[in-house]
Amino acid sequence: MDKQWADKWVQALRSGKYTQVSNGLHTDAGYCCLGVLCDVVGEKFDGKDDGFYACLGSRGTLPEKVMRTVGMKTATGIYEYNIFSLSEDNDSGESFDGIADIIEERWRDL
């Protein structure tokens, strides 16, 4: 992942601007960590279905365009051995601060 985008993402996650939700990029209640990245990149959300908004047609993973923009290797933020991912961390209850710590440490792997 591009270091400048990683730094912007970490800043946004720690900003207090976003309420954390799970199982989708964005709902009326808030964002998952990947949804925050879509917002940081400046992509809009639309097409609400089953309570979740889509970003470039995706409701649960990063759209290809966002991945290319920030230099991410996977749509779920896999960072170790195809086992650990930021989306799983988010959905299992890791806080945005904890996810920001992972991004700071593992941005090269993302």
C-alpha positions, 0 to 999 in steps of 0.5 A, a space after each residue: 500500500 502507498 505510505 501516503 494513503 496509509 497515513 491518511 487512512 490512519 488519520 481518518 480512523 483516529 479522527 473520531 469522525 467515523 462511527 464503526 460498523 461491521 459486515 459492510 462498507 457503510 450504513 446509516 450508522 457508520 462505516 467499516 474500516 474499508 468504508 473509511 478508506 473509500 471515503 478518504 479516497 473521495 468515492 461516493 456511496 449510493 445504492 442502499 440495499 439491505 441496509 448497506 450503501 455501495 461504493 462503486 458497486 461494492 458493499 462489503 469489499 474495496 472496489 478495484 478502483 480504490 485498490 488501484 488508487 491506494 496501491 492495496 493488494 487485496 479487497 479485504 486488506 489481507 496483511 498476513 498469510 492469507 489469514 489476517 485481514 482488516 475486514 475480519 479484524 473490523 468485523 470481529 470487534 477490533 477498534 478503529 484505533 487497533 486497526 490504525 495500529 495494524 495499518 501503521 505496522 503493516 502498510 507494506 503488506 497491504 
